[in-house]
C-alpha cells in the first residue's frame, strides 16, 4: 500500500494563477434568473447552483433549468473542493419532494436534475427522499425526465436500491478526482466505493443510464485520468463529464493548474475510447451542464451486437 505522502501531493499555497479568458462566465442576471430565484425562495428550496457557486448559473437559470438540492443545505462531510456549507443538518423534511415537484411543474421542465447534500446521519432516509421526489415529479409531469445526482450512501446497497426502484432516467454519482487525491479532495469518500456504486447500479437496474463526472486541475496527471476513465468504462458508465476545478474560496483546495480548451478536447477523445455513450468535456462543464442534451443522446437503447 502506498504511503500517505504518496497518496496526497497537493501544494497548499501555490502561486496564484490568473484566470484564463475562456473561464470567464457571464454575470447572473435576466428576468428568468430572478423568477427562478424567487420561486426557490418561496417554496423553501435550495439549488446546488447557488450553494456550490456554479459558474453556469446565469446561463442555466436564464434557460429556466436548475439543479434542486434535497435534504437541506448543510452537508455532513467536509470535502476540500465543495462550497456547500458543512455542519449538523436539520431533520429530514418529508414534504420537500412535493415542493420540488411543484417547482418543476411551475417551470415546465422536460428534464429535472435533483441532487442532495450528504446525509451520513440517515442514508436510507435520504434515499427515500430522492425516490419520493422522482415519484412526485412524475405525478405532475409524467413525461419529464428525472436525473438524480446521488451521494455514495456510505456504500449501503439498500439505499441505492430505494432510489433505483423509483426508476430515475439518469443516475449520476460523481467520481470527482483520481484515487491518489481522494483523501484531500473527498472527505469521507472512497474511490472503490464509488466504482462499486456505479457497478451495482447497472447490476441492480441494467436499463438505467449511469453517469459520473470529474474535476481537473487539482494536481492529477493525464495517465491517472485515463485510468479513471478506464475504470468507469469498465463499469458500464454511459455518460462522463469532465470540467475545470475552480476554487470557491481561500479555505478550499488550491488550483494546481488550468487546463486549456485543447486539453479538454484531447480528454474527450481519449475518454470515448473506453465505451462511454456521451462525453462532455470543457472548462465550464459541471455535472448537470447540458444534462438535457446528454439524456437525449443516451435515451435510445444501444444496438445489439
N, C-alpha and C positions, 0 to 999 in steps of 0.2 A: 504493500500500500504506500502511496506517495505521502511524503511528509507534509506538514501544514504549510511550510514555506513554499513547497511546490504547488500546493493547491491554490493559494491566493497570491497573486503577483499584481497588486493594484497600487500604484503610487498615489498616496493620499492627497498630495498637493502639487500636481504637475503644473508647469507653466500654463497660464490661461491662454486659450486659443481664440482668436476672433471667429465669430460665427460666419460660415461661408454664405454667399449670396443666395444659393439655392435652398437655404434653410429658413428664409425669412417668409413667414406666413402672413396672410392678410389679417388686419385687425378685425376682431369680432364686432360686428355691427349689422344693421339692417333690420327691417320690420319683422321678418321671420325669427331672427335671433332673439329679439326682445319678447315676441309672443311665446316662444318655447320656454324661455326663462321664466316668464310669468306663469305659464301653465304648470311647470315643475314645482314652483314655489306654492302655487295654490293648492296642489294635491299633496304637498308634503313629501315630494320625491327627490331623490338625488340622482345626478348624472355623473358618470365617470369622466365625461367630457370636461366638467368643471373640477371635480375632485382631483383628477390626475393631471390637470393643466394641459390638456391635449392641444397641440398646435393647430389642429384642423377644425377647431370648434367653430370658427367663423364660417368656413366653407360648408361644413356638415349641417349646422343649425340653419343656415340660410336655405338649405335644400330640404328643411324640415325632417331631418334624420338625427337621431340621438341614441346614445347607449345608456339605458337606465341601469342604475346600480341598486341592487336589492340589499336588504339586511342592514340598513342604516349607512352611516358614512364613517364609522370607526372600525378599523381593521385590527385583528388580534395579532398580526405579525408586523415585523419591522424590517421590511426589505429595503436594501440600500439604495434602490433606484426610484422608489414609488413616493408620490406626493400625497397619497390618501392618508388622512390623519390616523394615528395609531393610539390604542389605549383599550379601556374596558368598554365593550359595546353595550348599548341599550338592549332590553329584552326584544326578542323577535316579534315583529308586528305582523300578525296573521291577516290583517286587512290590506297589507301592501300590494299583493297581487292584483286585487280589484282596481286599485288606484292606478297601477301601471297600465292595466288593460284600458282603463278609461282614457289615459293619456295617449296611448297608441291609437285608440279609436278616434279621439279628437284630432290627432294629427293625420289620420287616414293613411297610416303606414302600410306598405306592402311587404316590408322586411324589417322586423323589430329585432334589435340586439339587446340582450339582457345579461348583465354581469353582476358581481357582488363583491363585497369585501370578504376576507377570510373570516369564518366564524368557527374557530377551533374549539369554542366552548360548546357547540351543538352542530356537528356536521350533518346529521340526519335531518334535524330541523331546518337547516339551511337548504338542504337538497329538496325538502318538501316545499319550501317557498318557491324555488325555481320551478318545480313541477306544477304547482298551483298557478303560477304566473303564466306558464305556457298554456294551460287549460283555459284560464280566464281570457287571454288574448284570443284564443281560437273561438271562444264563445261569442265574442263581439265582432271579430273579423275572421271568419273561417278560412279565407284564402290568404291570410297574412303568414308569410314565412317567419319562423321564430328561430333565431340563433342565440345560443347561450354560451357565454364565456365563463366557465366554472373554475372554482379553486380545486385543489387536489383532494379535499375532504380527508386529508391525512391518510390516504390510501384505503379508505373504508369502501369496500365494494357495494355494501348495502346502499350507501348514499348515492353512488353513481347509478345504481340500478333504478332508484327512485326517479332520478332525472330522465333516464333513458325511457322509462315506462310512459312518460308524458310525450314522447316522440318529438323531440326538437328536430328541426330541419337541418341544423348545423350544430355540432357540439365542439366547442373550442376550449382548449386548455393550453396556455402558453408555456413554452419551454424557457423562454426569456434569454438564456445565455448558455455558454459551454460548461461542461461539468467542472472544470478546474476553478471556475469563478463562482460556483453556486454558493459557497459558504458566505461570501461577502455580499452577493447580489440578491439571493433569495433566502432570506432568513426563515428557517423552519421547513423549507422545501428540500426535496431530494431528487436528483436527476433521474435515478432509476424508478422512483415512484411516479414521476411524470410520464416516462415511457410506458410504464405498466398501465397507467390510467388510459392512455390513448390506445394501447393494445387491447385492454379489457373492453373499451367502448365498442370496438369492432367485433370482438368475440361475443359480447352480450347482445349487440344490435348491429348486425352486419350491414344493414341498409342505411345506417346513419352516416351522414357526411361528417368527417372529423377534420379538425383544423388546429394548427399551432403557429406560434409566432416567436421571433427572436429579435432582440435589440443588438446592434453592433456599435462598437466604439468604446467598449469597456476594458479593452486590453486583450481580447481574444485574437487568435491567429486564423488565417483563412483555412488552414488544414483542420483546425478544431471545428470551425463552422461546417466544413464539408462532412466531418464525422457525425455531427449532429443531424445534418440533412440526411445522411445515410441511415442513421438510427430511426428517424421519423418516417422515412420512406419505407423502411423495413416493417414498421408497424402499420402500414397502410394508410397513413395520414393523407387526406385528399388535398387540403389547401394549406399553403405555407405563406406567412407574411414575414418580411424582413425590413426593419426600419432603424433609423439612427437613434441612439440613446441621446436624450437631452437632459441635462442636469436640472432638476426642479429648483434647487437652492444650494447654498454652500454647505448645508448639513447632509447632502446626499453625495453619492459616489461621483467622483470627477469623471470628465470625459477624457479618455485616453487619446482619441483622435476622431476626426470627422472623415467619413467615407465619401468619395466622390461619386457623382452620378454614374460614371463609367464603371466603378467598382460594384455598384448596385446592379447594373445590367449584367456584369460578369457573374455575380452571385445567383441571379435568377437563372442564367443559362446553366450554371453548374447544378443548381437545385433540381431543375427539370429532368436531369439525368437519373434522378432517384425515384421517379414514378409519380410525382405529385400531379394532380389534375389541374391545378391552378397555383401560380406563384405570383405574389405581389411584392415587389422589392423596390424600395426607394427611400430617400432620406426622410420624407414626411409620413411614410406608411406606419399605421398603427393597426391594432387587431381588427377594428371594425371599419377601417377606412375602405371605401368601395365594397363593403360587405354584400350589398345587393348584387353587384356585378359578379362577385365571387360565387355567390349561391347560384346564380343563374347558370354559370359556366359548369357547375357540377350537379345540376338538377336532373339531367338525363342519365340513365344507367350506362355504365361502361359497356362497350360491345363485347360479346362473348368471344373467347379465344379458341 
